[in-house]
Amino acid sequence: MATHPFEIIVGLEVHVQLLTESKLFCSDGTKFGQPPNTLVSPISIGMPGVLPVMNRRALELAIKAGLALQCQIARFTKWDRKHYYYPDLPKNYQISQYDMPFATEGYLDVDVEGKTTKVRLIRVHLEEDAGKNLHDDHGGDSLVDLNRAGMPLIEIVSYPDIRSAAEAGAYLEKLRTLMRDLDVSDCEMQEGSLRCDANVNIAITKEGKTYKTPIVEVKNLNSIKMVEKSITYEAGRQYDQWEKDGKVIGQAPKQTRGWDEARGVTRPQREKEEEADYRYFPEPDLVPVVITEEMLARIKGEVGESSQQRKDRYRDQLGLSEYNASVLVDKGRGVADYFDALMSHDIDAKTAANWVINDVLAHSTGRIKVMHDLAVEPSSLAELIKLVKGNKLNLNDARERVLREMISTGKDASTIVQELGLEVVVDTAAIEAIVDTVLADMSKVVDDFRSGKGKALGALVGQVMKRSQGKFPPALVNEILNKKLGVS
């Protein structure tokens, strides 16, 4: 579709499956990939007369997520029944939270192309998942797998603060990283433990007036790329539709559409339900939840500093640049924790930041999902850095050869240095001997240097390093060359 004169308006509803061993209201297991309908019990399949019991761990993880998202945590909250019929919902209602969610009014800062957008959160609430319908594209039959029924979810609902597909993608990336770093969820989108619905409409300004199209909810998007593509397509589709009928908010019902990945389009599913359609009422089989100050303080301790507090500390107390502080924090809590741990081994802040940003992250891209998975412990990286600082290993070898091998194998730096024969030779007499030979063999380059061509020194250093097979400390080679060349 052509570029159109409109502003995209997006709010996201993100479902995150919590990393618990049992479901939200019963003891069924939660392991992904089990045979259909094997993780079920009378409670999860909605048998009459059964009574749910809340999973305390699920509540603790949910509060942890709410605190990390800067939410206000309610001290008193309750459960509600949300009624709707669907084949994978045996009870014909879902236990959720309606008017008293446990967390409200948080935010997540998102950076895209140098611009920071504060995406405000309306609420974070707990609810149980429904099962899954399996559709046969050929025979037209549908089967139901209830393994997922009752899985613990938090739903994170944002205000419509997002203004582009790229911002939506960045928001989801940051949210996913945060949930993984906190061990709240594994956020495996292909397994359904992170799913997203996008509420999309557009604002069109013409002749001094602004028109907003009816909101469309695009359902069950299970990859970040899919979210971005569906928003871009849906915004263009709404503009084309507006040009045809001119309908704006209030003149047409909200609509639910699905994303057709094969065709790259959204397709209508139904008119979107309003709150009254769900017939919410308080869940009679579950008592309200009281969150004590003691419980909140304990979970706050697990969450630690906020992103902004950490960024300020790195900049103001450690002297890092705004860029380095932002990268360490914005890449996820695991990266910042790794940086802090590295400094605890007597590595100065700027050196630690350079190694983490320029080397560790660069070498591990695509290899790991979270920093916890990295084979190189901060203590091992500190050992490598100290080998370089102590002139026992060349910087280039450390970065390009030793660190790569450490990440691949998990071996310590000293072992790899010995195996690869990379030990630096700190022998002044040996260095001087090779320097003398190089100066004699490269007399023209020496003349160039003496005539003012400063770059010629680099050629001499390079030749000394080549003949030593990289085993001389570059700083010492430079020092000896300068002395031989009469440079003070």
C-alpha positions in Angstrom: 0.0 0.0 0.0 1.1 3.6 -0.7 2.3 5.9 2.1 -0.7 7.7 3.6 -1.1 10.9 5.6 -2.1 9.5 9.0 -0.8 8.7 12.5 -0.9 5.2 13.7 -2.3 4.6 17.2 -1.6 1.3 18.9 -2.3 -0.2 22.3 -1.0 -3.7 23.0 -2.5 -6.5 25.2 0.3 -9.0 26.0 -0.3 -12.4 27.6 2.7 -13.8 29.4 2.6 -17.3 30.8 4.2 -17.5 34.2 7.1 -19.9 34.9 5.4 -22.1 37.5 5.4 -25.9 37.9 1.6 -26.1 38.2 -1.4 -24.3 36.8 -3.1 -21.2 38.4 -5.8 -23.0 40.3 -4.9 -26.7 40.3 -1.9 -29.0 40.5 -1.8 -30.0 36.8 1.7 -29.7 35.3 2.8 -26.9 32.9 5.5 -28.6 30.8 5.2 -27.7 27.1 4.9 -30.3 24.4 3.1 -33.1 26.3 0.6 -35.4 24.5 -2.8 -33.7 24.1 -5.1 -33.7 27.1 -2.6 -35.3 29.5 -2.1 -32.2 31.7 -5.7 -32.1 32.9 -7.7 -32.7 36.1 -11.4 -32.2 37.2 -10.6 -28.6 37.9 -9.0 -27.7 34.6 -11.7 -29.4 32.6 -14.5 -27.7 34.5 -16.2 -30.6 36.2 -19.2 -29.6 38.5 -18.5 -29.1 42.2 -14.7 -28.8 42.0 -13.0 -25.9 43.9 -10.0 -24.0 42.6 -7.1 -23.0 44.9 -4.8 -20.1 44.0 -1.2 -20.9 43.1 0.9 -18.6 45.5 4.0 -18.7 43.3 2.0 -17.4 40.3 0.9 -14.4 42.4 4.5 -13.7 43.5 5.8 -13.8 39.9 2.9 -11.6 38.8 3.8 -9.0 41.5 7.4 -9.2 40.6 6.5 -8.3 37.0 4.2 -5.5 38.1 7.0 -4.0 40.2 9.5 -4.2 37.4 7.0 -2.4 35.2 6.8 0.4 37.8 3.1 -0.4 38.6 1.1 0.5 41.7 0.5 -2.8 43.5 -3.0 -3.2 45.1 -3.0 -4.4 48.7 -6.4 -6.0 48.2 -7.6 -7.7 45.0 -10.1 -10.2 43.9 -11.1 -12.7 41.2 -13.9 -12.4 38.7 -15.6 -14.7 36.2 -15.5 -13.6 32.6 -18.2 -15.5 30.6 -17.9 -16.5 27.0 -18.5 -19.7 25.1 -15.7 -21.4 23.2 -14.9 -25.1 22.6 -11.6 -24.9 24.4 -13.1 -23.3 27.5 -14.9 -26.2 29.3 -16.4 -24.1 32.1 -17.8 -21.5 29.7 -16.1 -18.8 31.8 -12.6 -17.8 32.5 -11.3 -16.8 36.0 -9.7 -13.4 35.5 -9.7 -10.0 37.2 -12.1 -7.2 36.2 -12.4 -4.0 38.3 -9.7 -4.7 40.9 -6.5 -5.9 39.1 -3.5 -6.4 41.3 -1.3 -3.9 39.4 -2.1 -0.6 37.6 -0.5 2.5 36.1 3.0 1.3 35.2 5.1 2.1 32.2 7.9 0.9 30.0 10.4 3.2 28.2 11.1 2.3 24.6 13.9 3.6 22.4 13.6 3.7 18.6 16.0 5.5 16.4 17.2 7.8 19.2 13.7 8.7 20.4 12.4 7.5 23.8 8.6 6.8 24.1 7.0 6.2 27.5 4.4 3.4 26.9 2.0 3.7 29.9 0.3 0.6 31.2 -3.4 0.6 32.2 -3.2 -2.6 34.2 -1.5 -5.9 34.8 -3.8 -8.7 35.9 -3.8 -12.4 36.5 -6.0 -14.9 34.7 -6.1 -18.5 33.6 -5.5 -19.5 30.0 -8.0 -21.4 27.8 -7.2 -24.6 25.9 -6.3 -24.8 22.3 -8.3 -25.7 19.2 -6.5 -27.7 16.5 -8.0 -27.2 13.1 -7.7 -29.7 10.2 -7.2 -27.6 7.1 -8.2 -30.5 4.8 -11.0 -32.3 6.4 -12.6 -29.3 8.2 -12.5 -31.0 11.6 -11.4 -29.4 14.8 -9.9 -31.0 17.9 -9.5 -29.6 21.4 -6.3 -29.9 23.5 -7.0 -28.8 27.1 -3.4 -29.0 28.3 -3.2 -25.2 28.2 -6.5 -24.7 30.1 -5.8 -23.2 33.5 -2.2 -22.1 32.7 -1.2 -19.0 34.8 -1.1 -15.8 32.7 -0.6 -12.1 33.3 -2.2 -9.8 30.9 -0.3 -6.5 30.4 -2.5 -3.9 28.9 -1.0 -0.6 27.6 -2.5 2.7 26.8 -2.6 3.6 23.1 0.8 5.3 23.3 2.6 3.5 20.5 2.9 5.3 17.2 4.6 2.9 14.8 5.1 -0.7 14.1 8.8 -0.3 15.0 7.8 1.1 18.5 5.5 -1.9 19.0 8.3 -4.3 18.1 10.8 -2.5 20.4 8.2 -2.6 23.3 7.7 -6.3 22.9 11.4 -7.0 22.7 12.1 -5.0 25.9 9.1 -6.6 27.7 10.3 -10.1 26.7 13.8 -9.4 27.8 12.6 -8.1 31.2 10.3 -11.1 31.9 13.1 -13.5 31.0 15.7 -11.7 33.1 13.4 -11.8 36.1 12.6 -15.5 35.5 8.9 -14.6 35.4 8.5 -16.4 32.0 10.5 -18.0 29.3 8.5 -15.9 26.8 8.8 -18.6 24.0 6.4 -17.1 21.4 6.5 -20.2 19.3 5.2 -22.2 22.3 2.5 -19.6 23.2 4.0 -18.4 26.4 4.0 -14.9 25.1 1.1 -13.8 22.9 0.0 -10.4 21.7 -3.3 -8.7 20.6 -2.9 -5.3 18.9 -5.6 -2.6 19.1 -5.0 -0.5 16.0 -6.6 2.6 14.6 -5.4 5.7 12.9 -5.8 9.5 13.1 -6.2 11.4 9.8 -5.9 15.2 9.7 -7.5 17.0 6.8 -8.4 20.7 6.5 -7.7 21.3 10.1 -9.9 18.5 11.4 -8.8 15.1 12.9 -10.7 11.9 12.3 -10.1 8.7 14.1 -11.1 5.4 12.6 -12.8 2.6 14.6 -10.5 0.5 16.7 -9.6 -3.0 15.4 -8.2 -5.7 17.6 -5.8 -8.0 15.7 -5.8 -11.2 17.7 -3.2 -13.9 18.7 0.0 -12.6 17.1 2.8 -15.0 18.0 5.9 -13.3 16.7 7.3 -9.8 17.0 7.7 -9.6 13.2 4.0 -10.6 12.8 3.0 -7.8 15.2 4.9 -5.3 13.2 3.6 -6.5 9.8 0.0 -6.7 11.0 0.1 -3.1 12.4 1.5 -1.7 9.2 -1.0 -3.5 7.0 -4.0 -2.8 9.2 -3.2 1.0 9.4 -3.1 1.1 5.6 -6.3 -0.9 5.3 -8.2 1.4 7.7 -7.1 4.5 5.7 -8.3 2.9 2.5 -11.6 2.0 4.2 -12.0 5.5 5.6 -11.6 7.0 2.2 -14.5 4.8 1.0 -17.0 5.3 3.8 -15.7 8.0 6.1 -16.7 6.2 9.2 -15.0 7.2 12.4 -15.1 6.1 16.1 -18.7 5.8 17.3 -20.1 5.3 13.8 -19.0 1.7 13.4 -18.6 -1.2 15.9 -15.2 -2.3 17.1 -14.0 -5.3 15.1 -11.8 -8.3 15.8 -9.6 -9.4 12.9 -7.0 -12.2 12.6 -3.7 -12.1 10.8 -3.2 -14.2 7.7 0.5 -14.7 7.6 0.5 -16.5 4.2 -1.3 -13.6 2.5 0.0 -10.8 4.6 -3.4 -9.4 5.4 -5.9 -9.1 8.3 -9.2 -10.9 8.0 -12.5 -10.1 9.8 -13.5 -12.6 12.6 -16.3 -10.9 14.5 -17.5 -7.7 16.1 -15.5 -7.1 19.3 -17.2 -7.9 22.5 -17.9 -5.1 25.0 -17.4 -5.5 28.7 -21.2 -6.1 29.3 -21.0 -9.1 26.9 -18.7 -11.0 29.3 -21.1 -10.7 32.3 -18.4 -10.3 34.8 -19.2 -11.0 38.5 -16.9 -11.8 41.5 -15.7 -15.4 41.5 -17.6 -17.1 44.4 -15.2 -20.1 44.8 -12.1 -18.0 45.5 -11.4 -15.6 48.4 -10.0 -12.1 47.8 -6.2 -11.8 47.9 -4.5 -9.6 50.5 -0.9 -8.6 49.6 0.9 -7.8 52.8 3.7 -5.2 53.2 6.1 -7.9 54.2 5.4 -9.9 51.0 5.7 -6.8 48.9 9.1 -5.8 50.5 10.4 -9.3 50.0 9.5 -9.3 46.3 10.8 -5.8 45.8 14.2 -7.0 47.1 14.2 -9.7 44.3 13.4 -7.1 41.6 16.2 -4.7 42.7 16.9 -1.3 41.1 14.7 0.2 38.4 16.2 0.7 35.0 16.4 4.5 35.4 18.1 4.2 38.9 20.7 1.9 37.4 21.3 4.1 34.4 21.8 7.1 36.7 24.2 5.1 38.9 26.3 4.1 36.0 26.5 7.6 34.6 26.8 9.7 37.8 28.7 7.3 40.2 30.8 5.2 37.8 31.5 7.9 35.2 30.2 6.0 32.1 29.0 7.9 29.1 25.2 8.2 28.6 25.5 5.9 25.6 27.3 3.1 27.5 25.0 3.4 30.5 22.0 3.2 28.2 23.2 0.2 26.3 24.0 -1.8 29.5 20.6 -1.1 30.9 18.5 -1.3 27.8 19.9 -4.6 26.7 18.3 -6.2 29.6 18.7 -6.8 33.4 21.0 -9.8 32.7 23.5 -7.7 30.9 23.6 -5.0 33.6 23.9 -7.7 36.3 26.8 -9.3 34.3 28.5 -5.9 34.1 28.2 -5.3 37.9 29.6 -8.8 38.6 32.5 -8.1 36.3 33.4 -4.9 38.2 33.4 -6.9 41.4 36.6 -8.6 40.2 38.6 -5.3 40.3 37.9 -4.3 36.7 37.3 -0.6 36.3 33.9 0.5 35.1 35.0 1.9 31.7 37.0 -1.2 30.8 34.2 -3.5 32.0 31.7 -1.6 29.9 33.8 -1.7 26.8 34.3 -5.5 27.1 30.7 -6.2 27.7 29.3 -4.0 25.0 31.9 -4.4 22.3 33.0 -8.0 22.8 30.7 -10.1 25.0 27.4 -8.9 23.4 28.9 -8.9 19.9 30.2 -12.5 20.2 27.1 -13.9 21.9 24.5 -12.4 19.5 22.3 -15.2 18.2 23.9 -17.8 20.6 22.0 -17.1 23.8 18.5 -15.8 24.8 19.5 -14.4 28.2 22.9 -13.7 29.8 22.4 -16.5 32.3 23.0 -18.8 29.3 26.5 -17.4 28.6 29.2 -19.9 29.1 31.7 -17.2 30.2 31.3 -16.3 33.9 32.2 -12.7 34.9 35.2 -14.1 36.9 36.5 -15.8 33.7 36.2 -12.6 31.6 37.9 -10.7 34.4 40.8 -13.2 34.2 41.1 -12.6 30.4 41.1 -8.8 30.9 43.8 -9.1 33.5 46.0 -11.2 31.1 45.8 -8.3 28.6 46.4 -5.6 31.2 49.4 -7.6 32.6 50.9 -7.8 29.1 50.6 -11.6 29.0 48.2 -11.6 26.1 47.7 -9.3 23.1 44.4 -7.4 23.0 43.5 -8.6 19.5 44.1 -12.2 20.3 42.1 -11.8 23.5 39.1 -10.4 21.7 39.1 -12.4 18.4 40.4 -15.8 19.5 40.4 -16.4 23.2 37.0 -14.9 24.0 35.3 -16.7 21.0 36.8 -20.0 22.3 35.6 -19.2 25.9 32.1 -18.6 24.7 32.1 -21.8 22.6 33.7 -24.1 25.1 33.3 -22.6 28.5 37.1 -23.1 29.1 39.0 -20.6 31.2 41.2 -18.0 29.5 44.6 -19.3 30.7 43.8 -22.8 29.4 42.9 -21.5 26.0 45.9 -19.2 25.8 48.2 -22.2 26.5 46.4 -24.5 24.0 46.6 -21.9 21.3 50.2 -20.9 22.1 49.3 -17.2 22.5 51.4 -16.4 25.6 53.1 -13.0 25.1 56.9 -13.0 25.4 58.0 -10.2 27.6 61.7 -10.5 26.8 63.3 -7.1 26.0 66.4 -8.6 24.4 64.4 -10.9 22.1 62.2 -7.9 21.1 65.3 -5.7 20.4 66.8 -8.4 18.3 63.8 -8.6 16.0 63.4 -4.8 16.0 67.0 -4.4 14.8 66.4 -6.9 12.0 63.2 -5.2 10.9 64.9 -1.8 10.9 67.7 -3.2 8.8 65.4 -4.9 6.3 63.0 -2.0 6.0 65.4 0.9 5.6 63.1 2.7 3.1 60.2 2.7 5.6 62.6 4.0 8.3 63.6 6.8 6.0 59.9 7.6 5.4 59.3 7.8 9.1 62.3 10.1 9.6 61.1 12.3 6.8 57.8 12.9 8.7 55.5 10.1 7.5 54.2 9.1 10.9 52.1 6.2 9.5 55.4 4.4 8.6 55.8 3.5 12.3 52.7 1.3 12.0 54.3 -0.7 9.3 57.3 -1.3 11.4 55.3 -2.4 14.4 53.2 -4.7 12.2 56.3 -6.4 10.8 57.8 -6.9 14.3 54.5 -8.4 15.5 54.3 -10.6 12.4 57.8 -12.0 12.9 57.1 -12.7 16.6 53.9 -14.4 15.6 52.0 -11.9 17.7 53.8 -12.9 21.0 55.3 -9.5 21.8 53.4 -6.9 23.8 52.5 -4.1 21.2 53.1 -1.4 23.8 56.6 -2.6 24.5 57.3 -3.0 20.8 56.3 0.6 20.2 58.4 1.8 23.1 61.5 0.0 21.8 61.0 1.1 18.2 60.6 4.7 19.3 63.8 4.5 21.3 65.7 3.0 18.4 64.4 5.6 16.0 65.3 8.4 18.4 61.8 9.5 19.2 61.6 10.9 22.7 
